[in-house]
């Protein structure tokens, strides 16, 4: 990450200064991913890049999360990105999101900056992100979540908080305590052939979301030091992982023909078998995951009705739905196992990983 000349910072010590990172995909430098000062989100007493909290959760990595509402601060930040992407500024990076079935049209961008050792992400879009990849840009969840076109919104990078599902033998199985983003599972509903093999649209191994988790998110959310603590995990993607109790009432007499081969990943989505494992505690409200402000800016659906239903969002599982070759199981806002079609962009991402302790 590039910062302005430190000599200039010293000369302007008594004035408000802003350090600007190169606005590419983050993850190259140590400073850029801390989300705050090292004393706030840095290494703990054992010199490891995670922090155990009193409530049993773990802070590890960082990502843009909370929207910045302070008008004075946003004005200062805006001075570093005074040109909008449509004016040809090189400071902005396109998300490369789909619309009308392709991702060649640029309409939504981001840029990361550092101000007083705190990292922020700017988000700007000229058109709304469609709720599925084949839809045209139109009013969708972004506007419902309070975000309008042709405005710059700022989000502070903060420590990612994780629930410990399992711990032993020097490792911990972590699941993110919130929905951090919104991404499609796969961009198309059609099956395809890879190396002579028929690949269903809901195949996890060949999915967009698996690639996004292990490349973009992995490189963005974790520094090189933190990445060394993330273990490669052999994931069970078998038919049993999609229907662990062998429920014969499911489509096709309980047989899920869309299960794919196992994968080895750094970061991944949970399977249906994992969220129904009693040892992991996914019962009732424990399934709830609130979406971050940043996830809402990306178009994550946010259920708002009051009453017995909480203000939560749906989040993807990696297990294919048993009834359609273009649908994947998810946890909906009623805490029930449901499904979304693979090309929908409004379902939340709630990652998991194994951490070396």
C-alpha positions as CSV (number, residue, x, y, z in Angstrom):
1,X,0.0,0.0,0.0
2,X,1.3,3.4,-0.9
3,X,1.1,6.3,1.6
4,X,2.0,10.0,1.2
5,X,5.5,10.9,2.0
6,X,6.0,10.6,5.8
7,X,8.0,13.8,5.9
8,X,4.9,15.7,4.7
9,X,3.0,14.1,7.6
10,X,5.5,15.4,10.1
11,X,5.5,18.9,8.6
12,X,1.8,19.0,8.8
13,X,1.5,17.4,12.2
14,X,-0.7,20.2,13.5
15,X,-3.1,20.1,10.6
16,X,-5.6,17.5,9.3
17,X,-3.9,15.2,6.9
18,X,-5.1,12.3,4.9
19,X,-3.0,9.4,3.6
20,X,-4.2,7.7,0.5
21,X,-3.6,4.1,-0.5
22,X,-3.4,2.9,-4.0
23,X,-7.0,2.1,-4.8
24,X,-6.6,-1.5,-6.0
25,X,-7.7,-4.7,-4.4
26,X,-6.4,-4.7,-0.9
27,X,-4.4,-7.2,1.0
28,X,-0.8,-6.3,-0.1
29,X,0.2,-4.4,2.9
30,X,0.0,-4.9,6.7
31,X,-1.3,-1.5,7.5
32,X,-4.1,-1.4,5.0
33,X,-6.0,-4.4,6.5
34,X,-5.8,-3.5,10.2
35,X,-9.1,-1.5,10.2
36,X,-7.6,0.6,12.9
37,X,-4.6,1.1,15.0
38,X,-2.6,-1.9,16.0
39,X,-3.5,-1.5,19.6
40,X,-7.2,-1.7,18.7
41,X,-7.2,-4.6,16.3
42,X,-3.7,-5.9,16.2
43,X,-1.8,-8.9,17.6
44,X,-2.7,-10.2,21.0
45,X,-0.2,-10.8,23.9
46,X,1.1,-14.0,22.2
47,X,2.0,-12.1,19.1
48,X,-0.6,-13.8,16.9
49,X,-2.8,-11.9,14.4
50,X,-6.1,-12.5,16.2
51,X,-7.8,-11.4,19.3
52,X,-9.9,-13.4,21.7
53,X,-12.7,-11.5,23.3
54,X,-14.3,-12.1,26.6
55,X,-17.6,-13.3,25.0
56,X,-15.7,-16.2,23.4
57,X,-15.6,-14.8,19.9
58,X,-12.5,-14.0,17.9
59,X,-11.5,-10.9,16.0
60,X,-9.4,-11.8,12.9
61,X,-8.9,-10.0,9.6
62,X,-10.8,-6.8,8.6
63,X,-13.2,-5.6,6.0
64,X,-15.3,-2.5,5.3
65,X,-18.4,-2.7,7.5
66,X,-19.9,0.4,9.2
67,X,-21.1,3.3,7.2
68,X,-19.4,6.6,8.1
69,X,-22.1,9.2,9.0
70,X,-19.9,12.0,10.3
71,X,-20.3,14.8,7.8
72,X,-17.0,16.5,8.6
73,X,-15.1,13.2,8.2
74,X,-16.8,12.3,5.0
75,X,-16.0,15.8,3.6
76,X,-12.3,15.3,4.4
77,X,-12.4,11.8,2.8
78,X,-14.1,13.1,-0.2
79,X,-11.3,15.4,-1.0
80,X,-9.1,12.4,-1.8
81,X,-11.6,11.1,-4.4
82,X,-13.0,14.3,-5.9
83,X,-13.3,12.8,-9.3
84,X,-16.1,10.3,-9.9
85,X,-15.4,7.2,-11.9
86,X,-17.4,8.5,-14.8
87,X,-14.9,11.3,-15.1
88,X,-12.1,8.9,-15.7
89,X,-10.4,9.0,-12.3
90,X,-7.8,6.3,-11.9
91,X,-8.5,6.1,-8.2
92,X,-11.6,4.0,-8.6
93,X,-11.8,0.2,-9.2
94,X,-14.8,-1.3,-10.9
95,X,-16.5,-4.2,-9.1
96,X,-17.1,-5.9,-12.4
97,X,-20.6,-6.8,-11.4
98,X,-23.1,-8.4,-13.7
99,X,-26.1,-6.7,-15.4
100,X,-28.2,-8.1,-18.3
101,X,-26.2,-11.4,-18.1
102,X,-22.7,-10.0,-18.6
103,X,-20.1,-8.1,-16.6
104,X,-18.6,-5.8,-19.3
105,X,-20.6,-2.7,-18.3
106,X,-19.0,-0.7,-15.5
107,X,-21.5,0.9,-13.2
108,X,-20.3,0.4,-9.6
109,X,-16.8,1.2,-8.2
110,X,-14.8,1.3,-4.9
111,X,-11.7,3.1,-3.6
112,X,-9.8,2.6,-0.4
113,X,-8.1,5.4,1.5
114,X,-6.4,5.7,4.9
115,X,-7.0,8.7,7.2
116,X,-5.2,8.9,10.5
117,X,-4.2,5.2,10.4
118,X,-7.8,4.1,9.8
119,X,-8.9,2.6,6.5
120,X,-12.1,3.5,4.7
121,X,-13.7,2.3,1.5
122,X,-15.6,4.6,-0.8
123,X,-18.5,3.1,-2.8
124,X,-20.1,4.8,-5.8
125,X,-22.6,3.6,-8.4
126,X,-24.3,5.2,-11.4
127,X,-26.9,2.5,-11.6
128,X,-28.4,0.1,-9.1
129,X,-27.0,-3.4,-8.9
130,X,-29.7,-5.8,-10.2
131,X,-31.0,-8.4,-7.8
132,X,-29.9,-11.1,-10.2
133,X,-27.3,-11.2,-12.9
134,X,-29.6,-11.4,-15.9
135,X,-31.8,-8.4,-14.8
136,X,-31.1,-4.9,-16.0
137,X,-29.9,-2.2,-13.5
138,X,-33.0,-1.0,-11.7
139,X,-34.3,0.0,-8.3
140,X,-33.5,-2.9,-5.9
141,X,-32.3,-3.6,-2.4
142,X,-29.6,-0.9,-2.5
143,X,-32.2,1.8,-2.6
144,X,-34.4,0.0,-0.1
145,X,-31.3,-0.1,2.2
146,X,-30.9,3.7,1.9
147,X,-28.3,4.1,-0.9
148,X,-28.9,6.2,-3.9
149,X,-27.1,6.5,-7.3
150,X,-24.4,9.0,-8.0
151,X,-23.4,9.6,-4.4
152,X,-20.2,8.5,-2.6
153,X,-20.7,6.4,0.5
154,X,-17.9,5.7,3.0
155,X,-17.4,2.6,5.1
156,X,-14.9,2.0,7.9
157,X,-12.7,-1.1,7.8
158,X,-13.2,-2.9,11.1
159,X,-12.1,-6.2,12.6
160,X,-14.1,-9.2,11.4
161,X,-15.7,-11.0,14.4
162,X,-16.0,-14.8,14.3
163,X,-17.9,-17.4,16.4
164,X,-15.9,-20.4,17.4
165,X,-17.8,-23.5,16.3
166,X,-15.1,-26.0,17.3
167,X,-11.7,-25.9,18.8
168,X,-9.0,-28.5,19.3
169,X,-5.5,-29.8,18.3
170,X,-4.3,-26.2,17.8
171,X,-7.0,-25.1,15.5
172,X,-10.4,-23.4,15.6
173,X,-13.4,-23.6,13.3
174,X,-14.7,-20.1,12.8
175,X,-17.9,-18.7,11.3
176,X,-18.3,-15.0,10.7
177,X,-20.7,-13.3,13.1
178,X,-22.2,-11.1,10.5
179,X,-23.0,-11.0,6.8
180,X,-20.1,-9.1,5.2
181,X,-21.0,-8.9,1.6
182,X,-23.6,-9.9,-1.1
183,X,-22.5,-12.0,-4.1
184,X,-24.1,-14.3,-6.6
185,X,-23.3,-18.0,-6.2
186,X,-22.9,-18.4,-10.0
187,X,-23.6,-15.9,-12.8
188,X,-25.6,-18.2,-15.1
189,X,-28.4,-20.8,-14.6
190,X,-27.4,-23.1,-17.5
191,X,-25.3,-26.3,-17.0
192,X,-21.9,-26.5,-18.8
193,X,-19.3,-29.1,-19.7
194,X,-15.8,-28.9,-18.2
195,X,-13.3,-31.5,-19.2
196,X,-16.0,-33.7,-20.6
197,X,-18.1,-33.6,-17.4
198,X,-21.5,-32.1,-17.0
199,X,-21.4,-29.3,-14.4
200,X,-24.6,-28.1,-12.9
201,X,-25.1,-24.4,-12.2
202,X,-25.2,-25.1,-8.5
203,X,-21.8,-26.9,-8.4
204,X,-19.8,-25.5,-5.6
205,X,-16.4,-26.4,-6.9
206,X,-17.0,-24.4,-10.1
207,X,-19.0,-21.6,-8.5
208,X,-18.3,-17.9,-8.7
209,X,-18.6,-17.6,-4.9
210,X,-16.0,-20.1,-4.1
211,X,-13.5,-18.2,-6.4
212,X,-14.6,-14.9,-4.8
213,X,-14.0,-16.2,-1.3
214,X,-10.6,-17.7,-1.9
215,X,-9.2,-14.9,-4.1
216,X,-10.9,-11.5,-3.7
217,X,-12.1,-11.9,-0.1
218,X,-9.0,-13.8,1.0
219,X,-6.6,-11.2,-0.4
220,X,-8.7,-8.3,0.7
221,X,-9.6,-9.2,4.3
222,X,-6.3,-10.8,5.5
223,X,-2.7,-9.5,5.5
224,X,0.1,-11.8,4.5
225,X,0.8,-12.5,8.2
226,X,-2.9,-13.4,8.8
227,X,-3.0,-15.6,5.8
228,X,-0.3,-17.8,7.3
229,X,-2.8,-18.7,10.1
230,X,-5.6,-19.8,7.8
231,X,-5.5,-23.5,7.2
232,X,-6.4,-25.3,4.0
233,X,-9.5,-27.4,4.7
234,X,-10.8,-30.4,2.8
235,X,-14.5,-29.8,2.5
236,X,-17.2,-32.5,2.4
237,X,-19.4,-31.7,-0.5
238,X,-21.0,-35.2,-0.7
239,X,-24.7,-35.9,-1.0
240,X,-24.8,-36.5,2.7
241,X,-23.6,-33.0,3.4
242,X,-26.6,-31.7,1.6
243,X,-29.1,-34.0,3.4
244,X,-27.4,-35.3,6.5
245,X,-30.5,-37.0,7.9
246,X,-31.4,-38.8,4.7
247,X,-34.8,-37.1,4.6
248,X,-36.8,-39.1,2.0
249,X,-39.4,-36.4,1.8
250,X,-37.0,-34.3,-0.1
251,X,-37.1,-34.1,-3.9
252,X,-36.1,-37.3,-5.7
253,X,-36.7,-39.4,-2.6
254,X,-34.0,-37.7,-0.7
255,X,-31.3,-38.2,-3.3
256,X,-29.4,-35.0,-4.2
257,X,-27.9,-35.6,-7.6
258,X,-26.3,-32.2,-7.7
259,X,-23.7,-32.8,-5.0
260,X,-20.2,-32.2,-6.3
261,X,-16.8,-33.6,-5.4
262,X,-14.9,-32.4,-2.3
263,X,-12.8,-29.3,-2.4
264,X,-9.8,-27.9,-0.5
265,X,-10.3,-24.3,0.4
266,X,-8.9,-21.6,2.7
267,X,-12.3,-19.8,3.1
268,X,-15.7,-21.4,2.4
269,X,-19.4,-21.4,3.0
270,X,-21.0,-23.8,5.5
271,X,-22.8,-26.9,4.3
272,X,-26.3,-27.9,5.4
273,X,-24.8,-30.7,7.4
274,X,-22.6,-28.2,9.3
275,X,-25.5,-25.8,10.2
276,X,-27.6,-28.8,11.5
277,X,-24.8,-30.2,13.6
278,X,-26.0,-29.8,17.2
279,X,-22.4,-29.3,18.4
280,X,-22.2,-26.1,16.5
281,X,-25.2,-24.5,18.2
282,X,-27.1,-23.3,15.1
283,X,-30.5,-23.3,16.9
284,X,-33.1,-20.6,16.8
285,X,-31.7,-17.1,17.0
286,X,-28.1,-18.6,16.8
287,X,-28.7,-18.8,13.0
288,X,-29.3,-15.0,12.8
289,X,-26.8,-13.0,11.0
290,X,-27.2,-9.3,10.6
291,X,-25.8,-7.7,7.4
292,X,-23.2,-5.0,7.7
293,X,-23.8,-1.6,6.3
294,X,-21.3,-2.4,3.5
295,X,-23.2,-5.6,2.6
296,X,-26.4,-3.6,2.3
297,X,-24.6,-1.1,0.0
298,X,-23.9,-4.1,-2.2
299,X,-27.5,-5.0,-2.4
300,X,-27.9,-7.6,0.3
301,X,-31.6,-8.2,1.1
302,X,-32.6,-7.0,4.6
303,X,-35.8,-8.1,6.1
304,X,-37.4,-5.2,7.9
305,X,-40.8,-6.4,9.2
306,X,-41.3,-6.1,12.9
307,X,-42.9,-8.6,15.2
308,X,-41.6,-12.0,15.9
309,X,-39.2,-11.8,12.9
310,X,-35.8,-10.1,13.6
311,X,-34.1,-7.7,11.3
312,X,-31.8,-10.2,9.5
313,X,-30.7,-11.2,6.1
314,X,-30.5,-14.5,4.2
315,X,-27.1,-16.1,3.7
316,X,-25.7,-18.7,1.4
317,X,-24.8,-22.3,2.2
318,X,-22.5,-24.2,-0.2
319,X,-25.0,-27.2,-0.5
320,X,-27.0,-27.4,-3.7
321,X,-30.8,-27.5,-3.4
322,X,-32.2,-31.0,-4.1
323,X,-35.0,-29.8,-6.3
324,X,-33.3,-27.7,-9.0
325,X,-29.9,-27.8,-10.7
326,X,-29.7,-24.0,-10.5
327,X,-30.6,-23.4,-6.9
328,X,-28.6,-23.5,-3.6
329,X,-29.6,-23.9,0.0
330,X,-29.5,-20.9,2.3
331,X,-30.7,-19.7,5.7
332,X,-33.5,-17.2,5.2
333,X,-34.7,-14.4,7.4
334,X,-37.1,-16.8,9.2
335,X,-34.1,-19.0,10.3
336,X,-35.4,-21.7,8.0
337,X,-33.5,-23.7,5.4
338,X,-34.6,-22.4,2.0
339,X,-33.0,-21.8,-1.4
340,X,-32.0,-19.1,-3.8
341,X,-31.4,-19.4,-7.5
342,X,-27.6,-19.2,-8.2
343,X,-27.7,-16.0,-10.1
344,X,-29.3,-13.9,-7.4
345,X,-27.1,-11.2,-6.0
346,X,-29.1,-10.2,-2.9
347,X,-28.2,-13.2,-0.7
348,X,-25.5,-12.5,1.9
349,X,-22.1,-14.0,2.3
350,X,-21.1,-15.3,5.8
351,X,-17.7,-17.0,5.4
352,X,-16.1,-19.7,7.5
353,X,-12.5,-20.9,7.9
354,X,-10.2,-23.0,10.1
355,X,-7.7,-20.9,12.1
356,X,-4.3,-22.1,13.3
357,X,-4.0,-21.1,17.0
